């Protein structure tokens, strides 16, 4: 089968992962079972993506991070720390949406 995406040989994809065309997954990343990564995405070094994760366009995720399950990262956000399960974050640096709205009134 010819893959239309790239996964570095040091990364690990669990069974049931869906990867979109043109996506590149770099060194030491782990994509957990059931995760779906869209087309033309780039996941940097040491990223761990859980299940039911939505990452908006132009969001940046620094390396050595864990993105938990059921997480939404708004487009244009800059993620520089781990995101726990069931979070919705936005902004740069990315904050919980309630914190972001409070701090940007």
Phi and psi in radians as a Rosetta constraint file:
Dihedral C 1 N 2 CA 2 C 2 CIRCULARHARMONIC -1.574 0.35
Dihedral N 2 CA 2 C 2 N 3 CIRCULARHARMONIC 2.005 0.35
Dihedral C 2 N 3 CA 3 C 3 CIRCULARHARMONIC -1.344 0.35
Dihedral N 3 CA 3 C 3 N 4 CIRCULARHARMONIC 2.495 0.35
Dihedral C 3 N 4 CA 4 C 4 CIRCULARHARMONIC -1.902 0.35
Dihedral N 4 CA 4 C 4 N 5 CIRCULARHARMONIC 0.482 0.35
Dihedral C 4 N 5 CA 5 C 5 CIRCULARHARMONIC -2.495 0.35
Dihedral N 5 CA 5 C 5 N 6 CIRCULARHARMONIC 2.930 0.35
Dihedral C 5 N 6 CA 6 C 6 CIRCULARHARMONIC -2.059 0.35
Dihedral N 6 CA 6 C 6 N 7 CIRCULARHARMONIC 2.331 0.35
Dihedral C 6 N 7 CA 7 C 7 CIRCULARHARMONIC -2.255 0.35
Dihedral N 7 CA 7 C 7 N 8 CIRCULARHARMONIC 2.125 0.35
Dihedral C 7 N 8 CA 8 C 8 CIRCULARHARMONIC -1.063 0.35
Dihedral N 8 CA 8 C 8 N 9 CIRCULARHARMONIC 2.542 0.35
Dihedral C 8 N 9 CA 9 C 9 CIRCULARHARMONIC -1.066 0.35
Dihedral N 9 CA 9 C 9 N 10 CIRCULARHARMONIC -0.347 0.35
Dihedral C 9 N 10 CA 10 C 10 CIRCULARHARMONIC -1.525 0.35
Dihedral N 10 CA 10 C 10 N 11 CIRCULARHARMONIC -0.092 0.35
Dihedral C 10 N 11 CA 11 C 11 CIRCULARHARMONIC -1.583 0.35
Dihedral N 11 CA 11 C 11 N 12 CIRCULARHARMONIC 2.832 0.35
Dihedral C 11 N 12 CA 12 C 12 CIRCULARHARMONIC -2.273 0.35
Dihedral N 12 CA 12 C 12 N 13 CIRCULARHARMONIC 2.228 0.35
Dihedral C 12 N 13 CA 13 C 13 CIRCULARHARMONIC -1.967 0.35
Dihedral N 13 CA 13 C 13 N 14 CIRCULARHARMONIC 2.130 0.35
Dihedral C 13 N 14 CA 14 C 14 CIRCULARHARMONIC -1.199 0.35
Dihedral N 14 CA 14 C 14 N 15 CIRCULARHARMONIC 2.902 0.35
Dihedral C 14 N 15 CA 15 C 15 CIRCULARHARMONIC -1.116 0.35
Dihedral N 15 CA 15 C 15 N 16 CIRCULARHARMONIC 2.586 0.35
Dihedral C 15 N 16 CA 16 C 16 CIRCULARHARMONIC 1.453 0.35
Dihedral N 16 CA 16 C 16 N 17 CIRCULARHARMONIC 0.145 0.35
Dihedral C 16 N 17 CA 17 C 17 CIRCULARHARMONIC -1.418 0.35
Dihedral N 17 CA 17 C 17 N 18 CIRCULARHARMONIC 2.445 0.35
Dihedral C 17 N 18 CA 18 C 18 CIRCULARHARMONIC -2.012 0.35
Dihedral N 18 CA 18 C 18 N 19 CIRCULARHARMONIC 2.234 0.35
Dihedral C 18 N 19 CA 19 C 19 CIRCULARHARMONIC -2.134 0.35
Dihedral N 19 CA 19 C 19 N 20 CIRCULARHARMONIC 2.223 0.35
Dihedral C 19 N 20 CA 20 C 20 CIRCULARHARMONIC -1.328 0.35
Dihedral N 20 CA 20 C 20 N 21 CIRCULARHARMONIC 2.790 0.35
Dihedral C 20 N 21 CA 21 C 21 CIRCULARHARMONIC -1.016 0.35
Dihedral N 21 CA 21 C 21 N 22 CIRCULARHARMONIC 2.350 0.35
Dihedral C 21 N 22 CA 22 C 22 CIRCULARHARMONIC 1.410 0.35
Dihedral N 22 CA 22 C 22 N 23 CIRCULARHARMONIC -0.043 0.35
Dihedral C 22 N 23 CA 23 C 23 CIRCULARHARMONIC -1.274 0.35
Dihedral N 23 CA 23 C 23 N 24 CIRCULARHARMONIC 2.546 0.35
Dihedral C 23 N 24 CA 24 C 24 CIRCULARHARMONIC -2.191 0.35
Dihedral N 24 CA 24 C 24 N 25 CIRCULARHARMONIC 2.205 0.35
Dihedral C 24 N 25 CA 25 C 25 CIRCULARHARMONIC -2.053 0.35
Dihedral N 25 CA 25 C 25 N 26 CIRCULARHARMONIC 2.084 0.35
Dihedral C 25 N 26 CA 26 C 26 CIRCULARHARMONIC -1.663 0.35
Dihedral N 26 CA 26 C 26 N 27 CIRCULARHARMONIC -2.995 0.35
Dihedral C 26 N 27 CA 27 C 27 CIRCULARHARMONIC -0.784 0.35
Dihedral N 27 CA 27 C 27 N 28 CIRCULARHARMONIC 2.363 0.35
Dihedral C 27 N 28 CA 28 C 28 CIRCULARHARMONIC 1.014 0.35
Dihedral N 28 CA 28 C 28 N 29 CIRCULARHARMONIC 0.446 0.35
Dihedral C 28 N 29 CA 29 C 29 CIRCULARHARMONIC -1.539 0.35
Dihedral N 29 CA 29 C 29 N 30 CIRCULARHARMONIC 2.727 0.35
Dihedral C 29 N 30 CA 30 C 30 CIRCULARHARMONIC -2.311 0.35
Dihedral N 30 CA 30 C 30 N 31 CIRCULARHARMONIC 2.128 0.35
Dihedral C 30 N 31 CA 31 C 31 CIRCULARHARMONIC -1.923 0.35
Dihedral N 31 CA 31 C 31 N 32 CIRCULARHARMONIC 2.059 0.35
Dihedral C 31 N 32 CA 32 C 32 CIRCULARHARMONIC -1.402 0.35
Dihedral N 32 CA 32 C 32 N 33 CIRCULARHARMONIC 2.727 0.35
Dihedral C 32 N 33 CA 33 C 33 CIRCULARHARMONIC -0.887 0.35
Dihedral N 33 CA 33 C 33 N 34 CIRCULARHARMONIC 2.332 0.35
Dihedral C 33 N 34 CA 34 C 34 CIRCULARHARMONIC 1.569 0.35
Dihedral N 34 CA 34 C 34 N 35 CIRCULARHARMONIC -0.202 0.35
Dihedral C 34 N 35 CA 35 C 35 CIRCULARHARMONIC -1.240 0.35
Dihedral N 35 CA 35 C 35 N 36 CIRCULARHARMONIC 2.538 0.35
Dihedral C 35 N 36 CA 36 C 36 CIRCULARHARMONIC -2.175 0.35
Dihedral N 36 CA 36 C 36 N 37 CIRCULARHARMONIC 2.092 0.35
Dihedral C 36 N 37 CA 37 C 37 CIRCULARHARMONIC -1.875 0.35
Dihedral N 37 CA 37 C 37 N 38 CIRCULARHARMONIC 2.238 0.35
Dihedral C 37 N 38 CA 38 C 38 CIRCULARHARMONIC -1.265 0.35
Dihedral N 38 CA 38 C 38 N 39 CIRCULARHARMONIC -3.041 0.35
Dihedral C 38 N 39 CA 39 C 39 CIRCULARHARMONIC -1.327 0.35
Dihedral N 39 CA 39 C 39 N 40 CIRCULARHARMONIC 2.608 0.35
Dihedral C 39 N 40 CA 40 C 40 CIRCULARHARMONIC 0.999 0.35
Dihedral N 40 CA 40 C 40 N 41 CIRCULARHARMONIC 0.556 0.35
Dihedral C 40 N 41 CA 41 C 41 CIRCULARHARMONIC -1.620 0.35
Dihedral N 41 CA 41 C 41 N 42 CIRCULARHARMONIC 2.730 0.35
Dihedral C 41 N 42 CA 42 C 42 CIRCULARHARMONIC -2.242 0.35
Dihedral N 42 CA 42 C 42 N 43 CIRCULARHARMONIC 2.108 0.35
Dihedral C 42 N 43 CA 43 C 43 CIRCULARHARMONIC -1.892 0.35
Dihedral N 43 CA 43 C 43 N 44 CIRCULARHARMONIC 2.057 0.35
Dihedral C 43 N 44 CA 44 C 44 CIRCULARHARMONIC -1.266 0.35
Dihedral N 44 CA 44 C 44 N 45 CIRCULARHARMONIC -3.061 0.35
Dihedral C 44 N 45 CA 45 C 45 CIRCULARHARMONIC -1.071 0.35
Dihedral N 45 CA 45 C 45 N 46 CIRCULARHARMONIC 2.432 0.35
Dihedral C 45 N 46 CA 46 C 46 CIRCULARHARMONIC 1.089 0.35
Dihedral N 46 CA 46 C 46 N 47 CIRCULARHARMONIC 0.655 0.35
Dihedral C 46 N 47 CA 47 C 47 CIRCULARHARMONIC -1.695 0.35
Dihedral N 47 CA 47 C 47 N 48 CIRCULARHARMONIC 2.379 0.35
Dihedral C 47 N 48 CA 48 C 48 CIRCULARHARMONIC -2.094 0.35
Dihedral N 48 CA 48 C 48 N 49 CIRCULARHARMONIC 2.000 0.35
Dihedral C 48 N 49 CA 49 C 49 CIRCULARHARMONIC -1.901 0.35
Dihedral N 49 CA 49 C 49 N 50 CIRCULARHARMONIC 2.240 0.35
Dihedral C 49 N 50 CA 50 C 50 CIRCULARHARMONIC -1.494 0.35
Dihedral N 50 CA 50 C 50 N 51 CIRCULARHARMONIC -2.783 0.35
Dihedral C 50 N 51 CA 51 C 51 CIRCULARHARMONIC -1.577 0.35
Dihedral N 51 CA 51 C 51 N 52 CIRCULARHARMONIC 2.639 0.35
Dihedral C 51 N 52 CA 52 C 52 CIRCULARHARMONIC 0.986 0.35
Dihedral N 52 CA 52 C 52 N 53 CIRCULARHARMONIC 0.857 0.35
Dihedral C 52 N 53 CA 53 C 53 CIRCULARHARMONIC -1.823 0.35
Dihedral N 53 CA 53 C 53 N 54 CIRCULARHARMONIC 2.317 0.35
Dihedral C 53 N 54 CA 54 C 54 CIRCULARHARMONIC -2.089 0.35
Dihedral N 54 CA 54 C 54 N 55 CIRCULARHARMONIC 2.138 0.35
Dihedral C 54 N 55 CA 55 C 55 CIRCULARHARMONIC -2.058 0.35
Dihedral N 55 CA 55 C 55 N 56 CIRCULARHARMONIC 2.052 0.35
Dihedral C 55 N 56 CA 56 C 56 CIRCULARHARMONIC -1.232 0.35
Dihedral N 56 CA 56 C 56 N 57 CIRCULARHARMONIC 2.844 0.35
Dihedral C 56 N 57 CA 57 C 57 CIRCULARHARMONIC -1.037 0.35
Dihedral N 57 CA 57 C 57 N 58 CIRCULARHARMONIC 2.515 0.35
Dihedral C 57 N 58 CA 58 C 58 CIRCULARHARMONIC 1.113 0.35
Dihedral N 58 CA 58 C 58 N 59 CIRCULARHARMONIC 0.267 0.35
Dihedral C 58 N 59 CA 59 C 59 CIRCULARHARMONIC -1.333 0.35
Dihedral N 59 CA 59 C 59 N 60 CIRCULARHARMONIC 2.487 0.35
Dihedral C 59 N 60 CA 60 C 60 CIRCULARHARMONIC -1.955 0.35
Dihedral N 60 CA 60 C 60 N 61 CIRCULARHARMONIC 2.314 0.35
Dihedral C 60 N 61 CA 61 C 61 CIRCULARHARMONIC -2.153 0.35
Dihedral N 61 CA 61 C 61 N 62 CIRCULARHARMONIC 2.011 0.35
Dihedral C 61 N 62 CA 62 C 62 CIRCULARHARMONIC -1.239 0.35
Dihedral N 62 CA 62 C 62 N 63 CIRCULARHARMONIC 2.825 0.35
Dihedral C 62 N 63 CA 63 C 63 CIRCULARHARMONIC -1.228 0.35
Dihedral N 63 CA 63 C 63 N 64 CIRCULARHARMONIC 3.026 0.35
Dihedral C 63 N 64 CA 64 C 64 CIRCULARHARMONIC 1.062 0.35
Dihedral N 64 CA 64 C 64 N 65 CIRCULARHARMONIC 0.637 0.35
Dihedral C 64 N 65 CA 65 C 65 CIRCULARHARMONIC -2.119 0.35
Dihedral N 65 CA 65 C 65 N 66 CIRCULARHARMONIC 2.708 0.35
Dihedral C 65 N 66 CA 66 C 66 CIRCULARHARMONIC -2.016 0.35
Dihedral N 66 CA 66 C 66 N 67 CIRCULARHARMONIC 2.187 0.35
Dihedral C 66 N 67 CA 67 C 67 CIRCULARHARMONIC -1.785 0.35
Dihedral N 67 CA 67 C 67 N 68 CIRCULARHARMONIC 2.022 0.35
Dihedral C 67 N 68 CA 68 C 68 CIRCULARHARMONIC -1.234 0.35
Dihedral N 68 CA 68 C 68 N 69 CIRCULARHARMONIC -3.038 0.35
Dihedral C 68 N 69 CA 69 C 69 CIRCULARHARMONIC -1.377 0.35
Dihedral N 69 CA 69 C 69 N 70 CIRCULARHARMONIC 2.612 0.35
Dihedral C 69 N 70 CA 70 C 70 CIRCULARHARMONIC 1.017 0.35
Dihedral N 70 CA 70 C 70 N 71 CIRCULARHARMONIC 0.797 0.35
Dihedral C 70 N 71 CA 71 C 71 CIRCULARHARMONIC -1.905 0.35
Dihedral N 71 CA 71 C 71 N 72 CIRCULARHARMONIC 2.461 0.35
Dihedral C 71 N 72 CA 72 C 72 CIRCULARHARMONIC -2.115 0.35
Dihedral N 72 CA 72 C 72 N 73 CIRCULARHARMONIC 2.215 0.35
Dihedral C 72 N 73 CA 73 C 73 CIRCULARHARMONIC -2.004 0.35
Dihedral N 73 CA 73 C 73 N 74 CIRCULARHARMONIC 2.042 0.35
Dihedral C 73 N 74 CA 74 C 74 CIRCULARHARMONIC -1.172 0.35
Dihedral N 74 CA 74 C 74 N 75 CIRCULARHARMONIC 2.625 0.35
Dihedral C 74 N 75 CA 75 C 75 CIRCULARHARMONIC -0.972 0.35
Dihedral N 75 CA 75 C 75 N 76 CIRCULARHARMONIC 2.461 0.35
Dihedral C 75 N 76 CA 76 C 76 CIRCULARHARMONIC 1.398 0.35
Dihedral N 76 CA 76 C 76 N 77 CIRCULARHARMONIC 0.016 0.35
Dihedral C 76 N 77 CA 77 C 77 CIRCULARHARMONIC -1.334 0.35
Dihedral N 77 CA 77 C 77 N 78 CIRCULARHARMONIC 2.689 0.35
Dihedral C 77 N 78 CA 78 C 78 CIRCULARHARMONIC -2.034 0.35
Dihedral N 78 CA 78 C 78 N 79 CIRCULARHARMONIC 1.892 0.35
Dihedral C 78 N 79 CA 79 C 79 CIRCULARHARMONIC -1.647 0.35
Dihedral N 79 CA 79 C 79 N 80 CIRCULARHARMONIC 2.073 0.35
Dihedral C 79 N 80 CA 80 C 80 CIRCULARHARMONIC -2.161 0.35
Dihedral N 80 CA 80 C 80 N 81 CIRCULARHARMONIC 0.098 0.35
Dihedral C 80 N 81 CA 81 C 81 CIRCULARHARMONIC -2.565 0.35
Dihedral N 81 CA 81 C 81 N 82 CIRCULARHARMONIC 2.891 0.35
Dihedral C 81 N 82 CA 82 C 82 CIRCULARHARMONIC -0.976 0.35
Dihedral N 82 CA 82 C 82 N 83 CIRCULARHARMONIC 2.556 0.35
Dihedral C 82 N 83 CA 83 C 83 CIRCULARHARMONIC -2.005 0.35
Dihedral N 83 CA 83 C 83 N 84 CIRCULARHARMONIC 2.047 0.35
Dihedral C 83 N 84 CA 84 C 84 CIRCULARHARMONIC -1.264 0.35
Dihedral N 84 CA 84 C 84 N 85 CIRCULARHARMONIC 2.855 0.35
Dihedral C 84 N 85 CA 85 C 85 CIRCULARHARMONIC -0.863 0.35
Dihedral N 85 CA 85 C 85 N 86 CIRCULARHARMONIC 2.599 0.35
Dihedral C 85 N 86 CA 86 C 86 CIRCULARHARMONIC 1.069 0.35
Dihedral N 86 CA 86 C 86 N 87 CIRCULARHARMONIC 0.578 0.35
Dihedral C 86 N 87 CA 87 C 87 CIRCULARHARMONIC -1.818 0.35
Dihedral N 87 CA 87 C 87 N 88 CIRCULARHARMONIC 2.643 0.35
Dihedral C 87 N 88 CA 88 C 88 CIRCULARHARMONIC -2.199 0.35
Dihedral N 88 CA 88 C 88 N 89 CIRCULARHARMONIC 2.085 0.35
Dihedral C 88 N 89 CA 89 C 89 CIRCULARHARMONIC -2.216 0.35
Dihedral N 89 CA 89 C 89 N 90 CIRCULARHARMONIC 2.729 0.35
Dihedral C 89 N 90 CA 90 C 90 CIRCULARHARMONIC -2.737 0.35
Dihedral N 90 CA 90 C 90 N 91 CIRCULARHARMONIC 2.855 0.35
Dihedral C 90 N 91 CA 91 C 91 CIRCULARHARMONIC 1.667 0.35
Dihedral N 91 CA 91 C 91 N 92 CIRCULARHARMONIC 3.127 0.35
Dihedral C 91 N 92 CA 92 C 92 CIRCULARHARMONIC -2.357 0.35
Dihedral N 92 CA 92 C 92 N 93 CIRCULARHARMONIC 1.974 0.35
Dihedral C 92 N 93 CA 93 C 93 CIRCULARHARMONIC -1.222 0.35
Dihedral N 93 CA 93 C 93 N 94 CIRCULARHARMONIC 2.673 0.35
Dihedral C 93 N 94 CA 94 C 94 CIRCULARHARMONIC -1.081 0.35
Dihedral N 94 CA 94 C 94 N 95 CIRCULARHARMONIC 2.345 0.35
Dihedral C 94 N 95 CA 95 C 95 CIRCULARHARMONIC -2.284 0.35
Dihedral N 95 CA 95 C 95 N 96 CIRCULARHARMONIC 2.793 0.35
Dihedral C 95 N 96 CA 96 C 96 CIRCULARHARMONIC -0.901 0.35
Dihedral N 96 CA 96 C 96 N 97 CIRCULARHARMONIC 2.428 0.35
Dihedral C 96 N 97 CA 97 C 97 CIRCULARHARMONIC -0.961 0.35
Dihedral N 97 CA 97 C 97 N 98 CIRCULARHARMONIC -0.688 0.35
Dihedral C 97 N 98 CA 98 C 98 CIRCULARHARMONIC -1.087 0.35
Dihedral N 98 CA 98 C 98 N 99 CIRCULARHARMONIC -0.753 0.35
Dihedral C 98 N 99 CA 99 C 99 CIRCULARHARMONIC -1.104 0.35
Dihedral N 99 CA 99 C 99 N 100 CIRCULARHARMONIC -0.776 0.35
Dihedral C 99 N 100 CA 100 C 100 CIRCULARHARMONIC -1.043 0.35
Dihedral N 100 CA 100 C 100 N 101 CIRCULARHARMONIC -0.827 0.35
Dihedral C 100 N 101 CA 101 C 101 CIRCULARHARMONIC -1.140 0.35
Dihedral N 101 CA 101 C 101 N 102 CIRCULARHARMONIC -0.678 0.35
Dihedral C 101 N 102 CA 102 C 102 CIRCULARHARMONIC -1.117 0.35
Dihedral N 102 CA 102 C 102 N 103 CIRCULARHARMONIC -0.761 0.35
Dihedral C 102 N 103 CA 103 C 103 CIRCULARHARMONIC -1.356 0.35
Dihedral N 103 CA 103 C 103 N 104 CIRCULARHARMONIC -0.255 0.35
Dihedral C 103 N 104 CA 104 C 104 CIRCULARHARMONIC -2.084 0.35
Dihedral N 104 CA 104 C 104 N 105 CIRCULARHARMONIC 0.595 0.35
